[in-house]
Amino acid sequence: MAYSVNLLTTPADCDAVLTIAQAELRNLNHRADNLDFTRENSTDGATEMQAELASLTAEIGALNTIIPTLAAGTKARKTNEVNLRRATNRQADLNDRQESRGPAALLIRELDLAQVQVQITETNAFIAAVTAHKATL
């Protein structure tokens, strides 16, 4: 974008604008670092969560197949029913956490990071334009 740097008529005007832009750039860089860190952690968490959900789905399916074949009241049946309840509860918990830590959350974090990176690029271009104009004053 072409900035109206010609409206800045003194080096002091340029310095004032540069001070603001550089502070903004520091904030954007800090935000990008935080988003990148969060994205890296989200990638690992989302991958682990998907794997655990797949494992739980298989376990629940197997337990649902086995339990009806076991005699009522036996220790084996009770143990498998407890295992089924635990697996079902864990699956429900993971499904609830998907919104904040699953693949969709990861994609939103990636979008946020990409947007901040564009802002950093544009802020650097702005700083360069003001700095170049200042050199002509």
Secondary structure, DSSP 8 states (H G I E B T S, - for coil): ----GGG--SHHHHHHHHHHHHHHHHHHHHHHHHHHHHHHHHHHHHHHHHHHHHHHHHHHHHHHHHGGGS-TT-HHHHHHHHHHHHHHHHHHHHHHHHHHHSHHHHHHHHHHHHHHHHHHHHHHHHHHHHHHHHHH-
